[in-house]
Amino acid sequence: MRLNRRTALTLGTTSALLATAAPVAAATPTAADPTATDAAETPPPTRVQAHRSITRRYLHETHRAGGTWSSVIAMADADGTFTDVVTEEPDRVVEAYSVNKIAVAVAVLDKVDRGLLRLDQRVEVTADIVIRDTDGIFGLDGAYPSSITLGHALAALLTVSDNTAVRLCGLVCPARELNDILRAKGFTHTQVVPVANPNRFFLGSTTPRETTTLLHRLAAGDLLSAASTKHLLDTLRSLTSFTDGIRLRLTSPERLRVATKAGWFKDGRNEAGLIFTPDGAAILSYALFASGHFTGDATTNDADFGATHPALRARAALGRTLMNATVHNDTTTSHPHQARYTPRNGG
């Protein structure tokens, strides 16, 4: 079932569309407390009903959150082929913010695959390259100059979304080369913005469709080598990675099934990723880009980059619905076994 907000507007209201999607097994959230249904919401019994449940939740939560949304949510069929479930302005060029760090990592790992870089080679962390913006970890070091491996820089880039790590990647993959690599792979809108220093750049733009395609091609293993693909997706699945959006209401084992990357700046609140079945098959993707005037006070929202922001509340509610939809895991694609969480107590 492929429905979008434009269809809702044609029908008159979002509520009219929600009514057309019934019946579904999942409970319909109430306007007073959309989180109240989390415990009661049960996995839909069929793939078609899973599509309807996702559509209903997306429309309800984004309507409540306000803002302008550009999104693609897709779910794998039994043969592993992804089918769109939700599309809303999927080809709109949007500011990607840190979601484009996935694309940066793809370009760097492409050079690793071609033997031009190594994950164990070292990059220099100098005082002038460190961004002290309270995001990430390099600004907390306090001891420069130092050096780290390229693998460490990529881990910081993709998990805690360290902006200094962007500059470290730029040392080994300058902006224009990075864009050339992405264009050669078919990503003409997923581009960074070069600046005067050739080794630095702003994170640039994308479209929900291109981000979705990038995610699907990563899952299929046709963007990078098997080793680089595993490295990137395992990093995004780490429990150290972003938890305030899609993963917020998920258990630790469920979070390990979600490879996600968020991005935010000014009024933008974005997140994109893949959800895997318990045995490691990619079954669902989401590319959610939101900006503009959200529900509530604009000044408060613009200063809130955490789980209390209306857009992140919407993504958290949607995350539970997306995870429930993955009970339809009868895909026939081959895949590695999923990692398990094994905490330690020092020693």
Disulfide bonds with the S-S distance in Angstrom:
none
